[in-house]
Amino acid sequence: MKKLIYYITAFLIIIVFLNSCVNNNNSQSVKSEVDTLKNNTQNQVLDPHQPKPMALMMRLMADNADSMKAKLARGESLDSLQFPFIRFYLVQATDESVKEPQFYENAKQYQAAHNAIFTHPKEQKKYYNLMIGKCISCHENYCSGPLKRIRKMPIIE
């Protein structure tokens, strides 16, 4: 009899716990880009530090660029809905001193290059490479750490 009461109590606790999890998830509003990026990126990249939101967004942008390159290599077209522009310049940077006028100008040029990929469907490889060039140009002045990876991103024909 004691075992039955134990099992019923454990079962009820599990149901209450699961119900609270479901209700908690339903009551939350849509997560911000940064929270989503933190969850996705932390599962992919082991980082002993607490990366800032801009670093997380940059990692997602690099993953998107890799996916874009693969699709273009297969002869597929890129879709702006699948690869939306990420407003990385709006969030906290690892080093906030980079947020100077030239940084924002670079971000504006990158956004224009990103959008050009989708407005020139027959020349997406060319405009993809131009976008990667904007990444390289900016990272030569700000945060040179990822340059080795970025320099591997252009499509070479």
Secondary structure, 3 states (H helix, E strand, C coil): CHHHHHHHHHHHHHHHHHHHHHHHHHHCCCCCHHHHHHHHHHHHCCCCCCCCHHHHHHHHHHHHHHHHHHHHHCCCCCCCCCCCCCCHHHCCCCCHHHCCHHHHHHHHHHHHHHHHHHHCHHHHHHHHHHHHHHHHHHHHHCCCCCHHHHCCCCCCC
